[in-house]
């Protein structure tokens, strides 16, 4: 009689691998949870690292500023340009500022900023902390009486949480300017008229939702980058993995959060 | 090589370890370590790579946790020590890392200032500058004060790493492979520096190495770590004088003649 498929060594091996993967997943989830809880435990307890937080805010802003300026401008310009043909079919090009404002302020500005920051800032944090872990600089900090978690992790996460909303607002205004140039060139709309049309469809909920979204995106980028770097494995490969993991995970989570927040805010409209 | 004149106080152990055990998953690295480090003594822990030498000092520094055993450091029992007490205790222990572990985004000055600024609240700029100049002078690298770690040689990085620990005036020094990766002349300079630190700062030290020259030059006492336990302890000659097939190949006497 043939052996039942469920008892073959290959099936057993696969089952064991699957079991291990599931176990590893839950262990990772537990560790991430502990990491986040530790952040909230330590970030709001004295002594506060104001100087280091300000330095990190500057780093986050400077690292992304140029790219965000260029990308924000292009997004506004291209979005306006691509939307015109559809609206012109109905003779509704005067709605362009409103359309652009809704798209940019509700979704594109926070999302584009978060994706750029994930790539620039998240990877940089992951690589920097990963490198510090590999070269024992984090251990050196610990033995010299400094809490590395507070000094390295809390400051960076707070910096991204504070700076990404500012960058996101900036992206929104740069994109608005890009949109205006296109509208002014084609429709000859004045600046004041454009601004009036741009802000008229926006409500209080749009600004609040956009702000909450940016804060959450900033926190996610910071905590993911720090988690990957702080827990990176030994060796140069570990640094690369930390940087890569920081970008991929942060981007994935940003999209998930975007979907959830859009759904929640739609209930309030 | 400079002559070493230091006498250890054998009635006053600054570190006392009993039955220390540590395993990484199924691999038992330390299997019941007993160790006393006396005031003013340089204890060299010798052993092959992977025998748990670095693990031992990382447990003493609180970077790794032990599985079993009792550790007393400067009167603090690790079984009852709080996180705050451990942090305060760490300031009294200097740790020189194998790869120096200098903060590569900071200059030498900032590297040296960092532990001082963070642990001595209210310290003045003048006091910081004086402390930095003193330790740099002690390691003979005053000219490197504004350089970045990447601009330093391996030996200079080791010296700056030691200087960074000295700035807090530690009572105990833990050296992890202080001469690893250095040329023979620089090794001798580092060995001399370890002895100078012992005399000038009155430190008690554990030196982890597999470099026999370093062991002979710096060690007041040698402990041979094999199979997770100290198999032989004594002076360099006492430890060497054995027929133990596990120890003898390591101490190829002709090698260091």
Interface residues (C-beta under 8 A of the other chain):
Chain A: X131 X132 X135 X136 X137 X139 X140 X141 X142 X143 X144 X145 X146 X147
Chain B: X58 X61 X62 X63 X87 X88 X90 X91 X93 X95 X97 X98 X99 X101 X102 X103 X104 X114 X115 X118 X119 X164 X165 X168
